[in-house]
C-alpha cells in the first residue's frame, strides 16, 4: 500500500498510526498539497491528503473512509481501534468533533498564509469554533476515568484526539491557551509517548497545511 501525505497532517498521521497498529505494511510518499499538488492529482483530483492506494490500485481518500476500509480489511478481531455499536456511535461523534477542530485550524492557517491580514469576522468565527470545541472535548475526556476514551485500549477517537491536539499546539502556537486543556494535553502526551505515534511524527511547517 502507498500512503500519500506528510506526517505533519493530523489526518495523515491518524491513518499511519492505524496502519502500524494493525501491522499493515505500507510505503509513505510525503507529498505536499501545495508543492506536489499535480503529483497527487492522479490519485485524488481534489489534491487533498491523505490518500491510501490499496494493493488493488484503488485510491481511497478522506481519513474516516480510509479507516473504515482498514477495519473491514483486517476484520473485527484485529480492528482494535474500532468499537461495536452503540459505543461506535459515540466514538464517531467524538472523532468528528476532533476532525472539525483540525479543519477550522487549517482555515486559520490559510488566512495567515494567503492574506496579509486575515478577514476579521472569519478569523473570529474559526477561533471560536476551535476554542469552543476543544472545551467540549476537554470536558468529555475529563469525564472518563478509564485510561482511554473507551476503556483500556485505544480507539480511533483516541488517535485523532492526540494527532489534532499536537497539530493545533504546533501549527497555531500561541493562538489558544493550551494550558486550559490539561486533560487533552495529558491524553496527547500519553499517545505521543508510544513508539507507534513517535515513528510517524513530523514537525509542522506553515508551507504544508493539513488536509482532510
C-alpha positions, -999 to 999 in steps of 0.1 A, spaced: 0 0 0 10 36 -5 1 64 19 3 98 3 8 128 25 31 142 51 31 134 88 26 170 99 -11 164 89 -31 150 118 -53 132 92 -23 115 76 -9 107 110 -41 90 122 -40 67 91 -3 60 96 -8 51 133 -37 28 124 -17 11 97 12 5 121 -11 -7 150 -28 -31 126 5 -44 113 -3 -34 77 29 -28 56 29 4 35 51 30 20 48 67 25 50 93 -2 54 126 17 38 148 -9 28 183 -2 -7 196 -12 9 228 -24 43 219 -38 33 185 -51 -4 191 -59 -1 178 -95 16 146 -83 -13 140 -60 -39 147 -87 -37 113 -105 -47 96 -72 -71 123 -59 -84 150 -83 -92 171 -52 -54 172 -45 -60 165 -8 -43 142 16 -44 116 30 -47 92 1 -42 54 6 -36 35 -26 -47 -1 -18 -30 -32 -31 -55 -35 -59 -47 1 -71 -79 17 -57 -71 51 -42 -91 59 -11 -95 95 2 -107 110 35 -92 96 66 -125 84 80 -133 64 49 -97 50 48 -100 38 84 -134 22 77 -118 3 49 -89 -8 70 -112 -20 98 -131 -41 73 -99 -54 57 -83 -67 89 -116 -80 103 -133 -74 136 -109 -95 156 -79 -74 146 -96 -40 143 -87 -30 178 -94 7 172 -130 1 162 -159 -3 186 -192 -22 184 -225 -3 183 -237 17 202 -202 26 215 -192 31 179 -217 60 176 -200 78 205 -166 71 191 -176 86 157 -192 116 174 -160 125 192 -138 118 162 -160 140 140 -158 169 166 -120 165 167 -116 164 130 -137 196 128 -111 213 151 -84 204 126 -104 217 97 -110 250 113 -74 252 124 -64 247 87 -88 276 78 -69 298 102 -36 288 87 -48 296 52 -57 331 64 -21 335 77 -6 320 45 -26 338 18 -37 371 33 -15 399 47 -43 405 72 -70 379 79 -107 387 74 -116 396 110 -150 381 110 -138 348 95 -108 345 119 -130 352 149 -155 326 138 -128 300 133 -112 308 166 -145 304 184 -152 271 167 -118 257 176 -118 270 212 -153 260 220 -149 225 205 -116 220 224 -135 230 256 -162 204 249 -136 177 242 -118 186 274 -149 180 294 -157 148 275 -122 134 282 -121 146 318 -155 128 325 -139 94 316 -118 77 343 -105 49 320 -70 50 305 -85 57 271 -119 71 259 -135 37 258 -117 15 283 -82 1 284 -74 2 247 -70 29 221 -99 38 197 -100 58 165 -112 87 186 -82 85 209 -58 86 180 -73 116 162 -76 134 195 -39 131 200 -28 140 165 -51 170 163 -41 183 197 -4 183 187 -13 199 153 -32 228 169 -5 233 196 23 235 170 7 249 138 -12 276 157 13 281 185 2 309 208 -33 312 193 -50 293 220 -43 288 257 -35 251 255 -28 251 293 -66 253 297 -70 218 282 -50 199 308 -68 166 303 -64 167 265 -28 176 269 -23 145 292 -41 123 267 -20 136 239 12 131 259 3 95 267 -2 88 230 29 106 218 50 86 243 41 54 223 65 44 195 37 40 171 30 77 173 66 89 176 76 70 145 51 90 123 58 125 136 69 154 116 72 190 130 46 213 114 57 239 89 35 266 75 41 257 39 24 223 44 -11 228 57 -31 197 67 -59 182 47 -88 160 55 
